[in-house]
């Protein structure tokens, strides 16, 4: 919004010219998102507490979590508002990329909100029925996949994705690109939901992923940097750095209240939206495979659940003391903050490894 307001007058006053620079708008978006999340956090927490919208702890969960019963939930609203305001103010929201990432973020946030509302307020044990939740995720994925395939920014690479470590090697999936987009958005949002089990865990990992994908978006949309790194150049990709910066700032601001012991939980309102947002950015900048690296912890968390269920159904034995795997380490005696910080460190290592692939090719 501010870009469209001031950029036409950049020739009138040189000060307006600064809004042309993605780096400036991204930096301001991060700061604004951080401050806004810090500001509205207490108000939303008080509102949730007044409405008695508190977390219900699963009986089969770790005993140490029973004390968290009643902690205000649905705090993902703080993150969503913290992301949306700076993005709308500072981003080129008329671009297809920005519209799609906002659509998925808000859409999944609404699905998660409905699930939380039914579960916590209406006291439906399972919240939104799983098949309806999945239907909403698939529908959003189909919208993104179809728009990218049938109305692409560049028709020559509409169904292409880059391959890490290999120079000038891209995969072209053709029409199968649409179901791949659906799978990535659905799978990543659900993996994000599984990872959201400890105070600050998903919040910190999302902040790390936002920085990594924001950097990738910027170089992908910069003609000189993309040429130097020999990666696909996408003109609109750079604008996603503003969104990623806002996501980084909003998650940091939310972490102020979500760090151990948490004053608020994000609920599905936040976890589904965060996973979908990260997946959509990866898709839009043609770095889908990098999701496996940057979101490596989310992948491990999901695999731990799959392995646990698969083995238990066939043998009656458990591979882990509890799944997702963060609970396994809790039951081994690790304090919750120790599990969270160590997973953050691993997440940072995964992100750094992903960034090195741009030169090690």
N, C-alpha and C positions, 0 to 999 in steps of 0.2 A: 504493500500500500504506500509506504513512504517512498519506495523506489519510483513508483509511477507518479507520485506527487512532485518529487524534487528533481528527478533525472532530466525532464524536458527543459528545466531552467538552469542546467549546468553551464550553459554558455553565458547566462546572465550574471551568475556569481560562481566563482570557482569553488566555493565551499560546498555547493550542491553536488559537485563532481564526485565527491567521495562516496556517494551512494551507488556509483557504478561498480565499485570494487566489492567482490564477493567476500574477500577477507575482512573488510571493515564491517559489512553487514552481518557476517557470521560471528565475529567477535562481540558485536553489540547484542546479537540474538542470544548468545550464551549468557552474557551478563544479565540481560533483561529477564531471561527465563529463570536464572538462579534467584534473582532478587524477588521476582514475582512469586515463585514457589515458596520462598521463605516467608513472604508477606501473607499469602493466602492460606498457608499451611495451618496455622493455629485456628483461623476462623472455620475452616472446613472440619478440622478435628473436633472443635467444640460443637459444631452442628451435628456431626455424626454421633457424638457422645450424647447430645441432647435427644436425638431421635432413637437412641439405644440401638444403633446399627453396629453391633459388636461381632467379633469373630467367633465362630463355633469351631472348637477343636475336635478333630476326629478321635474317637475313643481308642483306635488302634495306633495313634501317633505316639511319639516319645513322651514319657511322663513329665519330662521337664517343660513341655509345652502347655500342660494343663493350666498353668498359672497365667497364660496369655488369653484365656477365655474372656471375652467381653471387650478386648482391645478394639477400638474403632476400626472398621474395615471400609472398603470402597475408597480408600485414599488415592487410588489411581486417578481420581478426578483432579487432584493437585497437579499430577504430572501432565495430564492431558491439557489442562488450561495453561500450564506453564509452557507447553510446546506450541500450542495454537496461537496464543497472542503474539509472541515474537515472530513466528513464521508469517502470520498474516500481515504484520506491520513491515517486515523487512525483506520478505521473499518476493520473487516474481511469481505470484500465485496464479497468473494467467497461463503459465506453462503447463503442459500436459503432465510432466513429471511431478510437479508440486501438487497438482490436483489429485493425482493418483495416490501419492503417499499420504496426503491428508484424508482422502476417502477411506483408505484401508485403516489408518490410525483411528479415525473417529468411528468408523463402522464397527471395528472389532471392540473398541471401547464401549459402544452402545450394547453390543452383544454381551460383553462381560458385565456391564452394569445391570442388564436384565437378569442375568444369571445370579449375580450377587443379591439383587433386590428380592428375587423369588426365594433364594436360599435363606437370607438373613431376616428380611422384613416379613415376608409371607410364610416363612417357616416350611417351605417345601424342602424336604431332606436333600434332594438331588439338584435343586435349583432348576435351571433351564434344562429340559430333556436333552441328552447328549446328541441325539440325531438332529435336533433343531439347531443346536449350537454349531454342529458340523456343517449343516446346510448353509448357515449364514457365512461361515468361513469359506466354504467352497464357492458360494455365489460371489463374494468379493474377489476371490482368486480368479474366477471366470471373467469378471468385468475387466480386471487388470490384464489378464492374458490376452483376451480378445482385442482390447484397445491397442495393446502393444503390437499385436500381430497384424491386425487389419488397418490400423492407423498409426504406423510407426514414424518415429522421427527420421530414421534412415532405413528405407526399405531393403537395402542390401544386407543389413545386419539385424533384421527384425527378430530372427529366431536363433541368433548366435549368442554363445557365451564364451568368455575367455577361459583359458586353461593355465593354472599356476605352473611356474617353473619352465614352461615351454614357450619359446619365442615364435611369433607368427603362426601359432596353432590355436584355432578356435573350433568349437563344436557347433554344428548347425543342426538343430532338432526339427526343423520344418514345422509342420502343423502340431507335432508332439510337444512343441514349446508351451502351448496353452495348458495342457494338463501338468506339465512340470511347474509352471508358475503357480497353479492351484495347489499342488503338493507342497511347494516351498512355503507359501503363505500359511496354509493350514498347519503344516508340520512344525514350522518355526514358532507360530503362536502357541501351539499346544506344548512344545518343548519349553517355551518360556514359562508357561503356566506350571509345569512340573518343577521347574527350577525355583519357583517362588515359594520356598518353604522355610527359610531362615531369615532373621532380621537383617535387611540390607543386602542379602545375597544377590538377588536379581537386579536390584537397583544399581549396585556397583558394576555388575557385569554388563548391564545395558549402557552405562556411561562409557565403559571401555570400548564396547562395540561401536558406539556412536562416534567416538573420536577416530577410530580406525576407518570406518566407512566414510566419515566426513572427509578425511584426508584423501581417500581413494576417489571420492566424488570430485573433489577439487582438481586433482591432477588429471582425471579423466576428462573433465570439461575445460582444461587449459591446453590450448593447441600446442604450445611449446613444451610443456612438461610431458604431455602424452606422447609427443613425437620423440622426445629424449628417452623416455622409458619404453618406447615402442609398444604402446598399448592402444586399444581402440579409443578414438577421439569422439566424444559425444557432446555436442555443443550445450545441451541443456543439463548435462550431468552436474556441472559445477554448482548450480543453484541448490542442489540437494545438500551441499555443505552447510548452507544456512539452516536447513531443517535439522541436520545432524547436530549442529552447534546448539540449537534450541533444545533438542532432546538431551544433550549432554548437560546443559545448564539446569534444565528442569529436574533431571534425575539427581543431580548433586543437591539441589535445593530440597528435594523430597527426602534425600538420604539424611538430612539434618534431623528429621523426625522419625525416620524409619530405622536408624541405626540402633543396635542393641543397647538397652531394651527398647523395643519399638513403641512409639506412641500411637502409631497407626499402621495398618496393613493396606496394601494396594488392592487386594482382591483380584478377581478376574477382570475387573474394570481396567486395571493397569497392566496385568501380566499378558493378557491376550493382545492388547493394543501395542505394547512394547515389542513383542515378538513379531507381530505383523509389520510394524514400522521398519524394523531392521531388515526383515526379509524383502520388503518392497524396495528399499534403497538398494540392496544388493542386486535385485532383478533389474532395476532401472539403469544401473551403471554397468550391467553385464558382468558382474563379479559374483554370480550365484555360487560357484564352487567355494569361494572364500568364506561362505557361511560356515562350512565345516571346520575351518580353522578359527576364525574370529569368535564364533559361537561354540567353540569346542566343549566348554563346560556344559552347555545346554545339550549337546549331542551325547555326552557321557551320561548325564542325568537321565535322558530318555532311554538310552541303551540299557542302563541299569534296571529300569522298570521292565523293559521288554524281556531281558534275560531272566529277571526274577520270576516273572509270571510264566514264561515259557518252561523254565526248569521245574518250578513248583508244580505246575499242572501235570508234568510227566513223571516226576520222581517223588513229589511230596516234600522235597528238601529245598532249603533256601540258599542261594549263593551269597546274598548279603544279609546282614542282620535286619535291615529294613531298607526299602527302596521308596523314593529315589535315594541315590547314593549318599547325599549329604546327611541323611538320617543314620546311615550305616556308621559314619565316622562319629556322630554324636553318641551312638550306643557303644562305641569303642572307648568312650571316655573323653573325647575332644570337647572342649567348651565351645559353645555356639559361635562366639566371636572368632575363635581360632579357625574353625571350619570356614567361616565366611572370608576371612582375610587370606587364608591359604588358597581358597578357590579364586579370589580376586587376583592373587599373584600368578596363578596358573593362567587365568584369563588374559592377563597382561602379556605373558610369554607367548600365548597363542596369537595375540594381536600383533606383537612384534614380528613373529615368524611370518605372519601373513603379509606384513608390509615389506619384509625382506625379499619376498618372491618377485617383486617388481624389478629388482636388480639381478637376482640369482636366476637367470634364465638363459 
